[in-house]
Amino acid sequence: MTNVSSMEQERRQPIMGILLDPPNAITFVGALLAMSACAMAVMGKYNLALICVLWSHLADSLDGLVARRMHHRQPGMSDVGKAMDALGDFLSAGVFPLIFLASLGEAAPFPTFAGLLICAAGILRLSYFEAFGLSGGSFVGVPLPHNILVFALSYYLGSQIVTDHLILLMGAVAVIMSGLHLSSIRFPKMNVTWIVLSAVFITAMSALLALQ
């Protein structure tokens, strides 16, 4: 019994030590960006908030890519990464939309409801994925982080075309994305091509939002 306990202690990493693992460090940076996005939204700096959360999405894409190319990770690092990834996804694609919509709509009923809806959908979507994982190599329902890309594009176009109805547009987008997250649509797993296209989109959208 003593030997087993001793072996467990040897395998256990210091809490801050998990950041020495490259994929986990990338995931953590993504979570920090998502936290910053929430803070920017509360302060009413919506363009900057969206830029932060877009780059959080890119970090979420890159951590898995790096992890799949590492063959000698420390014991337990993969499990830590999965847990941190789920928390980061909920923060960036569940909590952030709620804060963004409630702040943008000044706590008006519809945008706040839409934010609550997408946050609740995020809890269900992530819990389902954690329990059942992929189905035949595909996601069931649209993965939660993808609403970040849709949110950024909708906000930018809406602020250019339907300024007076922007909050209604954003609320409607949140309601639609909530349904897609909980649907039975089969969504392909991300590959390198998708990550590159996402990086191009995020870079371009960040530039547009910064110049707006």
HUDA-V720341 format. One line per field, one symbol per residue. ss: DSSP state (~ for helix, > for strand, _ for the rest). phi: phi as a letter, one per 40 degrees, with the letter a starting at -180 (. if undefined). burial: b if it has 16 or more other ideal C-beta (glycine too) atoms within 10 Angstrom, else e. A space follows every 10 residues. Layout:
ss->???
phi->???
burial->???
This chain:
ss->_~~~~~~~~~ ~___~~~~~~ _~~~~~~~~~ ~~~~~~~~~~ ~~___~~~~~ ~~~~~~~~~~ ~~~~~~~~__ ______~~~~ ~~~~~~~~~~ ~~~~~~~~~~ ~~~~____~~ ~~~~~~~~~~ ~~~~~~~~~~ ~~__>__>>> _____~~~~~ ~~~~~~~~~~ ~_~~~~~~~~ ~~~~~~~~~~ ~____>>>__ _~~~~~~~~~ ~~~~~~~~~~ ~_
phi->.ccccccccc ccccdccccc cdccccdccc cccccccccc cccgcccccc cccccccccc cccccccccb bbccdgcccc cccccccccc ccbbcddccc cccccfgcdc cccccccccc cccccccccc cbgcbggbcc gcddcccccc cccccccccc bbdcbdcccc cccccccdcc ccccccbccc bcdccccccc cccccccccc cc
burial->eeeeeeeeee eeeeeeebbe bbbbbbbbbb bebbbbbbeb beeeebbbbb bbbbbbbbbb bbbbebbeee eeeeeebeeb beebbbebbb bbbbbbbbbb bbbbbeeeeb bbbbbbbbbe bbeebbeebe eeeeeeeebb bbbbbbbbbe bbebbbebbe eeeeebbbbb bbbbeebbeb bbeeeebeeb eeeeeeebee bbeebbebbe ee
